[in-house]
Amino acid sequence: MDKMWLSFYAMGFMVISMGLIYASRYKLKNRFFKIFFAVVAYFLLTFSFLAMVYLVFNGPTGGA
């Protein structure tokens, strides 16, 4: 059950990072906010990647 929630968080962070990157590239004019949004987005994307790698290589928990 915990792995399911971790995968949901990772997918949600991917969607949020996609929106932040879009905003930082096309919508924002202030250089500080562009850099801040991009750094947060890439941090979330990196966390999502590591969480998915963990979930894939950890495998199923077994049980029946």
C-alpha positions as CSV (number, residue, x, y, z in Angstrom):
1,M,0.0,0.0,0.0
2,D,2.9,2.4,0.8
3,K,4.4,1.7,-2.7
4,M,1.1,2.7,-4.3
5,W,1.1,6.0,-2.5
6,L,4.7,6.7,-3.4
7,S,3.9,6.0,-7.0
8,F,1.0,8.4,-6.9
9,Y,3.1,11.1,-5.3
10,A,5.8,10.6,-7.9
11,M,3.3,10.9,-10.8
12,G,1.8,14.0,-9.2
13,F,5.2,15.6,-8.8
14,M,5.9,14.9,-12.5
15,V,2.7,16.7,-13.5
16,I,3.6,19.7,-11.2
17,S,7.1,19.8,-12.5
18,M,5.7,19.9,-16.1
19,G,3.6,22.9,-15.2
20,L,6.4,24.7,-13.4
21,I,8.8,24.2,-16.3
22,Y,6.1,25.5,-18.7
23,A,5.5,28.6,-16.5
24,S,9.2,29.3,-16.1
25,R,9.9,29.1,-19.8
26,Y,6.9,30.8,-21.4
27,K,4.8,32.7,-18.8
28,L,7.2,34.4,-16.3
29,K,9.2,37.5,-17.1
30,N,11.0,37.9,-13.8
31,R,14.4,36.2,-13.9
32,F,14.4,35.3,-10.2
33,F,11.0,33.5,-10.4
34,K,12.0,31.8,-13.6
35,I,15.1,30.3,-12.0
36,F,13.3,29.5,-8.8
37,F,10.4,27.7,-10.6
38,A,12.9,25.8,-12.8
39,V,15.0,24.6,-9.8
40,V,11.9,23.5,-7.9
41,A,10.6,21.7,-11.0
42,Y,13.9,19.9,-11.7
43,F,14.1,18.9,-8.0
44,L,10.6,17.4,-8.1
45,L,11.4,15.6,-11.4
46,T,14.6,14.1,-9.9
47,F,12.7,12.9,-6.9
48,S,10.1,11.4,-9.1
49,F,12.7,9.6,-11.2
50,L,14.4,8.2,-8.2
51,A,11.1,7.1,-6.6
52,M,10.1,5.3,-9.8
53,V,13.5,3.6,-10.1
54,Y,13.1,2.4,-6.5
55,L,9.6,1.1,-7.2
56,V,10.5,-0.7,-10.4
57,F,13.6,-2.4,-9.0
58,N,12.2,-3.2,-5.6
59,G,9.6,-5.4,-7.2
60,P,6.3,-6.7,-5.9
61,T,6.0,-7.4,-2.2
62,G,4.6,-10.8,-2.7
63,G,1.8,-12.0,-0.4
64,A,-1.4,-13.5,-1.5
